[in-house]
Amino acid sequence: MSSLKSLISSGTKLWLDSIDPDLVRENRAQGATGATSNPVIVSDLIRTGRFDDDLQQFIDKGLTDEQVAWQMTDKLVSQAQQVFLPVWESTKGNDGYVSFELDPLIEDPQTNLPHAERVKRYVELGKKWSAGHKNRMIKVPATPAGLDSLEALCAVGITLNVTLVFTPRQYHAAREAVWRGAQKRGDLSKFKSVYSIFVSRVDIYTEKHVPSLSAEAQGLVGIVNAKQIWADNQAWWAAKKLPLAQEIIFASTGTKKPEDAPWKYVAAFAGSDIQTNPPATNDAVAKSSQSFTRQVEALPPKALLDEIAAKVDVPKMEAVLMEEGIKKFADPQKALLRVIAEKRASLVGAK
């Protein structure tokens, strides 16, 4: 059995952190059942030149750079959705999704939109970009405005991926808002939600901001945090007895330190829910001889858990990571617009 197949056999749903059409087809053939998108992915794809014809068509229609960005994103996500639609159909809506990220510039500190306007924008854009799509998830960040938009979005039947979650507080606020919205629906048969818990960024944070952690505990905080939220999620939704699973996405699963095995996080969360892995991580796993077994319930010894609980100031961690996360959220969208402007100039110049 291949390494990726052993991961899937352990109970993990494997999603690709890319909407590159070639990688989507390749990873689907290897067992991936979903995908996710973001502005960095779209920028990188546009830079390859493979989509110049599409860009030219959008430019010829007189679209602005911002409109081109969203039309290109919509097209790439829609193409990926077609690849995973059979999964969505066979699982009756429990898997087979592609996530579509709403405008990160809603949270741009430089624009500094009022809170109510941000909430309104999330609701408007969520309705717009979900319309007519069976297996599209709308990705909303766990910012104050994002959290305050979830109830309204879920109430109208939109399938949500709450992203940029670092702490139990954010997760609790998200799931409870989503559940309030779900209860306003007449029918819960298609109700599906996921919560993307970022992992490696937590370990980067503790290395920088919590140097007092022991060598044994350092590098485990992201894993412990995500596993504890996963267990909480399992217990909370079990009581609701819903037809579809409300799941955790283990996100930010690419390792950042060269001394770490590229499958460090993949192995730690094997056995349940969803992993959105970068293409390089899936490649490393596929080429390895690793055999994965269910580890998602396994936690370090109590002494390490107690040390982590005592030394990691979770509210401070959330504040720092959200400040960084919002910057990493907005800046790539600005970069995408610059890439499109450069492409526009080169394509027009080539005529």
C-alpha positions as semicolon CSV with decimal commas, in nm:
position;residue;x (nm);y (nm);z (nm)
1;M;0,000;0,000;0,000
2;S;0,134;0,345;-0,091
3;S;0,195;0,601;0,183
4;L;-0,091;0,827;0,072
5;K;-0,326;0,528;0,055
6;S;-0,225;0,421;0,406
7;L;-0,303;0,776;0,527
8;I;-0,647;0,762;0,367
9;S;-0,704;0,408;0,498
10;S;-0,635;0,537;0,850
11;G;-0,952;0,749;0,821
12;T;-0,812;1,081;0,700
13;K;-0,981;1,272;0,419
14;L;-0,701;1,414;0,208
15;W;-0,757;1,756;0,051
16;L;-0,512;1,942;-0,169
17;D;-0,401;2,294;-0,076
18;S;-0,406;2,398;-0,442
19;I;-0,645;2,439;-0,734
20;D;-0,382;2,384;-1,002
21;P;-0,584;2,181;-1,257
22;D;-0,296;1,939;-1,317
23;L;-0,232;1,884;-0,946
24;V;-0,604;1,848;-0,876
25;R;-0,633;1,564;-1,130
26;E;-0,309;1,403;-1,009
27;N;-0,405;1,417;-0,642
28;R;-0,760;1,300;-0,711
29;A;-0,610;0,993;-0,878
30;Q;-0,406;0,936;-0,560
31;G;-0,714;0,953;-0,339
32;A;-0,762;1,323;-0,256
33;T;-1,130;1,410;-0,215
34;G;-1,128;1,791;-0,198
35;A;-0,923;2,107;-0,238
36;T;-0,890;2,461;-0,114
37;S;-0,783;2,790;-0,271
38;N;-0,634;3,123;-0,171
39;P;-0,483;3,429;-0,345
40;V;-0,126;3,294;-0,322
41;I;-0,228;2,983;-0,515
42;V;-0,406;3,189;-0,781
43;S;-0,110;3,429;-0,814
44;D;0,135;3,143;-0,858
45;L;-0,083;2,987;-1,127
46;I;-0,121;3,313;-1,318
47;R;0,256;3,369;-1,309
48;T;0,313;3,040;-1,497
49;G;0,158;3,186;-1,813
50;R;-0,066;2,880;-1,851
51;F;-0,378;3,092;-1,811
52;D;-0,289;3,387;-2,035
53;D;-0,570;3,304;-2,277
54;D;-0,826;3,321;-1,995
55;L;-0,678;3,647;-1,873
56;Q;-0,688;3,791;-2,222
57;Q;-1,057;3,706;-2,252
58;F;-1,136;3,877;-1,923
59;I;-0,929;4,183;-2,020
60;D;-1,101;4,202;-2,359
61;K;-1,435;4,219;-2,177
62;G;-1,316;4,538;-2,007
63;L;-1,288;4,390;-1,657
64;T;-1,082;4,569;-1,392
65;D;-0,787;4,395;-1,227
66;E;-1,001;4,317;-0,924
67;Q;-1,278;4,170;-1,142
68;V;-1,022;3,964;-1,334
69;A;-0,887;3,826;-1,004
70;W;-1,229;3,706;-0,894
71;Q;-1,331;3,570;-1,233
72;M;-1,005;3,376;-1,256
73;T;-1,048;3,242;-0,904
74;D;-1,408;3,147;-0,975
75;K;-1,307;2,962;-1,294
76;L;-1,023;2,768;-1,131
77;V;-1,234;2,673;-0,829
78;S;-1,523;2,568;-1,056
79;Q;-1,291;2,343;-1,258
80;A;-1,167;2,176;-0,940
81;Q;-1,525;2,134;-0,823
82;Q;-1,603;1,933;-1,135
83;V;-1,321;1,691;-1,054
84;F;-1,449;1,637;-0,699
85;L;-1,823;1,648;-0,777
86;P;-1,852;1,266;-0,801
87;V;-1,715;1,245;-0,445
88;W;-1,974;1,498;-0,326
89;E;-2,249;1,301;-0,497
90;S;-2,140;0,959;-0,369
91;T;-2,103;1,087;-0,010
92;K;-2,433;1,282;-0,029
93;G;-2,253;1,606;0,051
94;N;-2,019;1,481;0,323
95;D;-1,700;1,528;0,115
96;G;-1,585;1,643;-0,228
97;Y;-1,572;2,018;-0,167
98;V;-1,349;2,298;-0,295
99;S;-1,310;2,605;-0,073
100;F;-1,348;2,956;-0,212
101;E;-1,195;3,233;0,000
102;L;-1,389;3,558;0,031
103;D;-1,216;3,891;-0,026
104;P;-0,924;3,918;0,221
105;L;-0,920;4,294;0,174
106;I;-1,231;4,314;0,392
107;E;-0,984;4,277;0,680
108;D;-0,713;4,504;0,538
109;P;-0,590;4,723;0,828
110;Q;-0,508;5,001;0,583
111;T;-0,868;5,020;0,460
112;N;-1,000;4,982;0,815
113;L;-1,364;4,922;0,726
114;P;-1,614;4,962;1,013
115;H;-1,710;4,632;1,175
116;A;-2,071;4,638;1,051
117;E;-1,955;4,702;0,694
118;R;-1,717;4,406;0,713
119;V;-1,995;4,176;0,832
120;K;-2,223;4,302;0,555
121;R;-1,954;4,241;0,293
122;Y;-1,896;3,884;0,410
123;V;-2,267;3,808;0,389
124;E;-2,306;3,971;0,045
125;L;-2,000;3,801;-0,103
126;G;-2,081;3,466;0,055
127;K;-2,422;3,469;-0,112
128;K;-2,274;3,583;-0,443
129;W;-1,993;3,328;-0,474
130;S;-2,187;3,029;-0,337
131;A;-2,489;3,073;-0,565
132;G;-2,542;2,777;-0,796
133;H;-2,254;2,568;-0,658
134;K;-2,327;2,231;-0,499
135;N;-1,980;2,144;-0,375
136;R;-1,826;2,484;-0,304
137;M;-1,739;2,582;0,050
138;I;-1,724;2,949;0,135
139;K;-1,413;3,026;0,340
140;V;-1,462;3,291;0,610
141;P;-1,190;3,389;0,861
142;A;-1,244;3,370;1,238
143;T;-1,198;3,745;1,275
144;P;-1,458;3,942;1,475
145;A;-1,644;4,039;1,156
146;G;-1,605;3,695;1,002
147;L;-1,746;3,529;1,314
148;D;-2,037;3,773;1,322
149;S;-2,128;3,687;0,962
150;L;-2,146;3,309;1,011
151;E;-2,498;3,283;1,151
152;A;-2,652;3,477;0,861
153;L;-2,449;3,285;0,601
154;C;-2,534;2,945;0,743
155;A;-2,902;3,035;0,784
156;V;-2,940;3,079;0,407
157;G;-2,790;2,737;0,334
158;I;-2,426;2,824;0,260
159;T;-2,165;2,558;0,334
160;L;-1,887;2,714;0,541
161;N;-1,518;2,663;0,601
162;V;-1,422;2,881;0,898
163;T;-1,053;2,950;0,855
164;L;-0,771;3,124;1,044
165;V;-0,862;2,943;1,367
166;F;-0,582;2,922;1,623
167;T;-0,753;2,876;1,960
168;P;-1,046;2,703;2,130
169;R;-1,213;3,041;2,187
170;Q;-1,230;3,111;1,814
171;Y;-1,347;2,759;1,741
172;H;-1,625;2,777;2,003
173;A;-1,745;3,114;1,874
174;A;-1,746;2,980;1,517
175;R;-1,929;2,654;1,578
176;E;-2,193;2,816;1,797
177;A;-2,263;3,090;1,538
178;V;-2,282;2,829;1,262
179;W;-2,516;2,612;1,468
180;R;-2,746;2,909;1,541
181;G;-2,766;2,968;1,167
182;A;-2,825;2,601;1,092
183;Q;-3,120;2,590;1,328
184;K;-3,287;2,862;1,121
185;R;-3,291;2,629;0,821
186;G;-3,600;2,422;0,756
187;D;-3,392;2,117;0,667
188;L;-3,060;2,001;0,812
189;S;-3,003;1,718;0,563
190;K;-2,742;1,921;0,371
191;F;-2,593;2,107;0,665
192;K;-2,213;2,077;0,653
193;S;-1,944;2,291;0,816
194;V;-1,569;2,264;0,871
195;Y;-1,325;2,451;1,095
196;S;-0,968;2,503;0,974
197;I;-0,724;2,485;1,265
198;F;-0,380;2,622;1,176
199;V;-0,103;2,404;1,314
200;S;0,253;2,490;1,212
201;R;0,207;2,863;1,274
202;V;0,143;2,784;1,641
203;D;0,476;2,603;1,667
204;I;0,655;2,892;1,498
205;Y;0,491;3,123;1,754
206;T;0,598;2,922;2,058
207;E;0,955;2,890;1,937
208;K;0,977;3,270;1,919
209;H;0,752;3,380;2,205
210;V;0,769;3,090;2,455
211;P;1,140;2,998;2,465
212;S;1,098;2,863;2,819
213;L;0,924;2,551;2,688
214;S;1,133;2,239;2,728
215;A;1,289;2,080;2,421
216;E;1,037;1,797;2,455
217;A;0,737;2,034;2,453
218;Q;0,865;2,278;2,189
219;G;0,721;2,182;1,852
220;L;0,424;1,996;2,003
221;V;0,197;2,287;2,094
222;G;0,035;2,313;1,749
223;I;-0,038;1,940;1,750
224;V;-0,173;1,935;2,106
225;N;-0,389;2,244;2,045
226;A;-0,543;2,103;1,726
227;K;-0,601;1,757;1,875
228;Q;-0,775;1,903;2,179
229;I;-1,001;2,114;1,956
230;W;-1,068;1,805;1,741
231;A;-1,177;1,603;2,047
232;D;-1,401;1,892;2,160
233;N;-1,553;1,909;1,812
234;Q;-1,621;1,534;1,806
235;A;-1,802;1,541;2,138
236;W;-2,004;1,858;2,075
237;W;-2,149;1,759;1,739
238;A;-2,210;1,394;1,832
239;A;-2,500;1,501;2,050
240;K;-2,667;1,676;1,755
241;K;-2,705;1,348;1,559
242;L;-2,674;1,520;1,220
243;P;-2,666;1,333;0,887
244;L;-2,338;1,496;0,777
245;A;-2,015;1,528;0,975
246;Q;-1,911;1,871;1,102
247;E;-1,536;1,840;1,079
248;I;-1,199;1,987;1,165
249;I;-0,959;2,069;0,884
250;F;-0,600;2,032;0,997
251;A;-0,445;2,321;0,802
252;S;-0,097;2,470;0,779
253;T;0,042;2,116;0,782
254;G;0,361;2,188;0,588
255;T;0,668;2,176;0,813
256;K;0,877;2,492;0,839
257;K;1,194;2,350;0,996
258;P;1,435;2,148;0,780
259;E;1,509;1,907;1,065
260;D;1,140;1,806;1,086
261;A;1,015;1,521;0,869
262;P;0,785;1,665;0,600
263;W;0,509;1,433;0,727
264;K;0,540;1,538;1,094
265;Y;0,190;1,687;1,105
266;V;0,044;1,443;0,854
267;A;0,136;1,152;1,083
268;A;0,018;1,330;1,399
269;F;-0,338;1,384;1,271
270;A;-0,380;1,060;1,077
271;G;-0,709;0,887;1,134
272;S;-0,991;1,140;1,122
273;D;-1,144;1,445;0,960
274;I;-0,960;1,643;0,689
275;Q;-0,602;1,738;0,615
276;T;-0,538;2,012;0,358
277;N;-0,180;1,945;0,263
278;P;0,043;2,156;0,037
279;P;0,143;1,979;-0,286
280;A;0,504;1,948;-0,165
281;T;0,387;1,771;0,151
282;N;0,175;1,524;-0,044
283;D;0,467;1,465;-0,281
284;A;0,701;1,394;0,010
285;V;0,450;1,155;0,164
286;A;0,387;0,980;-0,168
287;K;0,760;0,927;-0,224
288;S;0,823;0,804;0,129
289;S;0,788;0,454;0,266
290;Q;0,583;0,575;0,562
291;S;0,284;0,376;0,678
292;F;0,027;0,583;0,863
293;T;-0,201;0,463;1,141
294;R;-0,463;0,645;1,347
295;Q;-0,287;0,888;1,582
296;V;-0,540;1,169;1,613
297;E;-0,638;1,078;1,971
298;A;-0,278;1,026;2,089
299;L;-0,147;1,301;2,319
300;P;0,193;1,351;2,484
301;P;0,244;1,251;2,849
302;K;0,054;1,450;3,113
303;A;0,369;1,625;3,230
304;L;0,418;1,781;2,884
305;L;0,049;1,875;2,861
306;D;0,071;2,043;3,200
307;E;0,385;2,230;3,095
308;I;0,220;2,355;2,776
309;A;-0,092;2,463;2,966
310;A;0,119;2,647;3,224
311;K;0,357;2,827;2,991
312;V;0,152;2,912;2,679
313;D;-0,061;3,224;2,722
314;V;-0,338;3,130;2,480
315;P;-0,510;3,474;2,455
316;K;-0,172;3,635;2,381
317;M;-0,098;3,365;2,124
318;E;-0,430;3,428;1,953
319;A;-0,373;3,804;1,943
320;V;-0,026;3,772;1,790
321;L;-0,119;3,502;1,539
322;M;-0,434;3,684;1,430
323;E;-0,241;4,007;1,375
324;E;0,010;3,814;1,163
325;G;-0,265;3,610;1,001
326;I;-0,464;3,914;0,888
327;K;-0,151;4,058;0,729
328;K;-0,084;3,725;0,556
329;F;-0,448;3,733;0,453
330;A;-0,461;4,079;0,294
331;D;-0,110;4,110;0,148
332;P;-0,144;3,812;-0,093
333;Q;-0,463;3,960;-0,237
334;K;-0,279;4,287;-0,305
335;A;0,003;4,085;-0,462
336;L;-0,249;3,902;-0,682
337;L;-0,382;4,234;-0,810
338;R;-0,025;4,344;-0,890
339;V;0,039;4,022;-1,080
340;I;-0,274;4,078;-1,286
341;A;-0,175;4,440;-1,358
342;E;0,167;4,319;-1,478
343;K;0,004;4,051;-1,691
344;R;-0,237;4,303;-1,838
345;A;0,057;4,525;-1,942
346;S;0,249;4,237;-2,098
347;L;-0,051;4,092;-2,281
348;V;-0,159;4,431;-2,415
349;G;0,201;4,504;-2,513
350;A;0,225;4,175;-2,701
351;K;-0,071;4,259;-2,925
